[in-house]
Amino acid sequence: MTRTIPLTLNINGSPHELQVEPRVTLLDALREHLNLTGTKKGCDQGQCGACTCHVDGERVLSCLTLAAQVEGHQITTIEGLSTGDGALHPVQEAFLQHDAFQCGYCTSGQIMSAVACIREGHASSDDDIREYMSGNLCRCGAYNSIVSAVREAAEAAR
């Protein structure tokens, strides 16, 4: 018999009650238990950034974070960035305007990192953006467009 634990995760402003094995990652809880599939499973080893989401406003790699570790914390996924009326977050808008995605697989993680990068004050130059976004890989090579999108969104936020 598999042992499970009860968890209540506050995701995008709503509580979600789960029964999961203690070793379930936040990524798997989001995707497999809550059907929040915007957070992507890339490498599952914390090296690509596709699974980036926010916990209490800080970016985390959800594939390396146990779901049980974040109980009682505020979790934000890509699905939680848009406003209640469905308007896109300014970073999402900038990604669209700059065509900062190609296949789109890394896009949700890139956007979540970009939001944090701007909030952390690390988007004052292209070099800073590249440095603080370096944990997010794009196999299609849309890096120049991603930097442009982050720069524009950061300028708009100032």
Secondary structure, 3 states (H helix, E strand, C coil): CCCCEEEEEEECCEEEEEEECCCCEHHHHHHHHCCCCCCCCCCCCCCCCCCEEEECCEEEEHHHCEHHHHCCCEEECHHHCCCCCCCCCHHHHHHHHCCCCCCCCCHHHHHHHHHHHHHCCCCCCHHHHHHHCCCCCCCCCCHHHHHHHHHHHHHHHC
